[in-house]
Amino acid sequence: MSLKDFLTYQAKTTPNPLGLEVSKAKGSYIFDSKGNKYLDFVAGISVCSLGHRHPEIIKAIKKQLNKFLHVMVYGEYVQEPTVKLCKKLASLLPKNLEVTFLTNSGTEAIEGAMKLAKRYTKKSNFIAAKNSYHGSTQGALSLLGVKNQKKGYGPLLPKVNFIDFNSNKDLTKIDNNTAAVILETVQGGAGFIVPKPGYLNNVKKRCREVGALLILDEIQPGIGRTGNMFAFQKYDVEPDILVIGKGLGGGLPIGAFCSSREMMKKFEYKPSLGHISTFGGNPVIASAGLSVLETLENEKILEKIKEKEELIRSLLKHKKIKSINGTGLMLAIILERKADAEKLVKESMGKGLILFYLLWNKLAVRITPPLNISDMDLIKGCKIILKILDEMV
């Protein structure tokens, strides 16, 4: 393997990828092909919720590998890991979210949620937020709240309107033609923007008034990232459809959307096969997902998230840092200039720390480490950040 082959044969998403040649990863660390060790403050963009290759996840994967892999398209055969994962999610969620459709990715789950909203409400209009991100497939891209990012990919879905996140004034745009309002519970690409007190409840109230559904996208803030198993629990609101992904797979690709039994039954008839997937609910991945949820509970990891957040905030005090956005272990350092953010990400790698950018806020640097990262490693990483910022001054 070489960087040259990577750049030659693998499709790139940016002109200048970081190009770290990974040889192995364990816990909160990634190792490169030269044996260098990097503390991971990104966790695969909030994917590796229990760090890299957590023993319980590996055990669950190996156990299922010895039984069977893919055997039938989604929803036809009873596969124990898949059923157990859906049942476990139901035990953690409100009654109106008791049925789960498992997918291969977050963006695929968004597509399914959009279809379900249309089918259930018999409406076709959507409301999304400016500066949102819900995925890159055609339907999800239609909901993306940054116009420039959609150039060259039109025409996309019509009848999608945008509101300012946290603006109660904009809620009048939700009307009788709206099938669903879809929001990130915590806006990711925008800079880890948390909802203001009461905002999500006001959205839900307006949806009820006009017969629209509330879809909350927790692909990133779900599965413990904010300190609650699901971020909506932090804000005392219940969505009609919940979308999750990323951290649920513990390093394997997964997505899911959850809703009521009444709503999800709409996929079963007129026509049947209303939403189908070949690989959704894959038994190996479902085994990993179940292990993630059980380990989060058994090791009482969520109980320590608030303390870890407070530790980071107490350490990262510097005149170059304007603020720290977010909640739990979904945090973003907001710097003075775009150049500062770029320098921090690039120079941190040379000092053994992995940081990364956010999509739309160019002043932001993400801190989304494994949820079970040690305090010692948090202190170590924060010291590296402060050292680099000192050098900028």
C-alpha positions, 0 to 999 in steps of 0.5 A: 500500500502506498500514498501514490496508489491511494491517490491514483486508484481511489476516488477522492473527496477533496484535492488534498486529503490528509493521507495518513497510511493506517496500519492498525487502530486500538482503543483511542489510538491509530497507528500508521505504516511507520509505527507512529501513534496518534491519539484520536480526537475524531473517532471516525467522525463520531463513528467509533463510539467505543474507540477502535476494536473494542473487545466486546464488539470484536467478540460479537462480530467473531461470534456471528462470523462463525454462524452465518453472514448474509442469507436473505434480503431485509425483512424476510428471514428471522435473523437473531442479531437483527431482531435483538438489535431492533428489540433493544432499540425499542427498549431504549426509545419511547413507544411511538418509536418502537419499530426500526428499519435498519439500513446500510448508512445514515443517508439511506436512512434519511431517504427511507424516513422521507419516503415514510413521511410522504406515504403516511401524510400523503403530502410531499413538501419538506422543511429543512434548516439552513446549514444542515447536512443529512447525507449526499444521496439525491433526497438527502442532498435536497435537504442540504441547507447550503446552496453552493454545495448542491451546484451541478447536481440538479435538478433535486427534489422540488418542494423543499423549503428552508428555515433558520435553525433556532428561529421560532419566527420561521416556524410559520413556514411550516404549513398544511402542505408540509409532510415533515420537518427534518432537523438535526437535533444538534446541527453538525456541519454548521458548527455543533449548534445546539437547540435553544430551550423550547425550540424543538418543542415549538417545532413539534407543536407547529407540526401538530397544528398543520398535520406534519411530522417531525423527523430528527436526524441523530446520525451524529448526535445519537448513541450517547454522543451528547451524554444521553443515549439519544440527543432528543432526550436532552431536550424533552421532545419526541420525534415522529421519526428518528434517524440514527447511524454512525456510532451505532455500528461501533466502526461498521456501516449502519443506519436506521430509522425508527417510528411507530408500528402504525406508521411503519406498516405503510411500507407493507401494502399498496404497494408492498415492498414500499422500502427494501434493502439487500444488506440492511440489517446485516447480521454481523453489523447488527451484532456489533450494534447490539454490542455497542448499546449493551456496552454503553449500558454495562460500562456506564459510559454515558454517566461520565460524558458530562464530566469529560465535557467539563474537563475539556472545557476547563482545559481549552482556555486560550485567547485564540479560542473564541468559544467551544460549541456543542454538548457532551463529546460533540464539541467544536473549537471556534477559532479566530480565522479559517487559517488558524483552524487549518493550521491546528488540524494539520500541525496536530497530526505532526504532534500525534493528535488527530483533529478534523474540520466541520463541513460548513463552519470554516472556523471550527475544529471538531473534538469528537473522541471515543465516548470511553476515552480516558481523562488522561488521554483527554488531558494529553490531547488538550495540551497538544492543542494548547501548544499549537495555539501558543505557537500561533500567537 
